[in-house]
Amino acid sequence: MRLEGKKIGILIEGDYYEPEIWYYKFRFKEEGADLHFLSRMWGQTSEVMAAGFKGHEYKIPFEGYVESFENMDDETLKSFDALIVPAGMVADRLRYTEDINKLPPAVEFLKRAFAEKSIIKGIICHGMWLAAPAPELVMGRPVVSHNNLLGDVRNMGAEYVDQDVVVHEDLVTGRTGGHCHLFARRIIDMLAER
C-alpha cells in the first residue's frame, strides 16, 4: 500500500463522470489513501450523504460521505497531499457564484490549494473550467485538458501540450475522464515518491 498515510481530496457535484469517480474510489483506497469527497453544501448546515448528486452518463446517485470545503481552515487544507478536480460537469456546477463580483467559493478554495506547493493539484478534462475564473493558476504552465477546452486553456495563458497526462511541478493535468487511469497512476507515483 504505497499511499498509506496520504490524504486525497476529490471535488464532487452533480453530473460527475461515473467511471472516473468509481475508479478513484477503488484505486486510491487500494493503495491505502485516506480518500475524502469535497463539495459545496449550498446552504446546508452539515456534511451529508450526497445521494442528490447524480452521475452524467447513467444518472446513478453518488454513494458516499461528502464533506464541505467551505470554511475549511488552513490546517485542514494543508493536511491534504493531493486535491483532484474531476472530469464531467463537476467544475461547471462548482464555479457558480451568486454574486458575479465575487469568485465562486470553489474557485477560492482552489486558489488556496494552489498556494500550498506541498499539495499536488490534479485537474482532468473539463475540470479546467474551475480554474477559468482564476487564470493566474495555470498561466504560463504546460497543461492538457479536453480538446473542447483548447481555446479556454489558451485564453487562460497556459501552454497546451498534446499529451494524455502532463505534469508541471505540483500540477497534474489529464486529457479526458477516459484517461483517469493514467492520471491517477501519475498522482499515485508522485505521492509515493514523497
SULPEBEL-V909063 format. One record per backbone hydrogen bond with DSSP energy under -1.0 kcal/mol. CO is the residue of the C=O (numbers start at 0). NH is the residue of the N-H. If there is no record, write none. Layout:
# SULPEBEL-V909063
co=CO nh=NH
co=CO nh=NH
This chain:
# SULPEBEL-V909063
co=0 nh=3
co=2 nh=5
co=5 nh=33
co=6 nh=80
co=6 nh=81
co=7 nh=35
co=8 nh=83
co=9 nh=37
co=14 nh=88
co=15 nh=55
co=16 nh=20
co=17 nh=21
co=18 nh=22
co=19 nh=23
co=20 nh=24
co=21 nh=25
co=22 nh=26
co=23 nh=27
co=25 nh=29
co=26 nh=30
co=27 nh=32
co=28 nh=31
co=30 nh=2
co=33 nh=7
co=35 nh=9
co=36 nh=66
co=37 nh=11
co=38 nh=68
co=40 nh=43
co=47 nh=65
co=48 nh=50
co=49 nh=52
co=52 nh=61
co=53 nh=14
co=59 nh=54
co=63 nh=49
co=65 nh=47
co=66 nh=38
co=68 nh=71
co=72 nh=76
co=73 nh=77
co=75 nh=78
co=76 nh=79
co=80 nh=119
co=81 nh=8
co=82 nh=121
co=83 nh=10
co=84 nh=123
co=88 nh=92
co=89 nh=93
co=90 nh=94
co=92 nh=95
co=98 nh=101
co=103 nh=107
co=104 nh=108
co=105 nh=109
co=106 nh=110
co=107 nh=111
co=108 nh=112
co=109 nh=113
co=110 nh=114
co=112 nh=115
co=115 nh=118
co=119 nh=82
co=120 nh=171
co=121 nh=84
co=122 nh=173
co=123 nh=126
co=124 nh=127
co=125 nh=128
co=126 nh=129
co=127 nh=130
co=130 nh=133
co=133 nh=136
co=134 nh=137
co=134 nh=138
co=137 nh=140
co=140 nh=158
co=142 nh=160
co=145 nh=148
co=146 nh=149
co=148 nh=152
co=149 nh=153
co=150 nh=154
co=151 nh=155
co=152 nh=157
co=153 nh=156
co=156 nh=139
co=158 nh=142
co=160 nh=162
co=163 nh=174
co=165 nh=172
co=167 nh=170
co=169 nh=120
co=170 nh=167
co=171 nh=122
co=172 nh=165
co=173 nh=124
co=175 nh=178
co=176 nh=179
co=178 nh=182
co=179 nh=183
co=180 nh=184
co=181 nh=185
co=182 nh=186
co=183 nh=187
co=184 nh=188
co=185 nh=189
co=186 nh=190
co=187 nh=191
co=188 nh=192
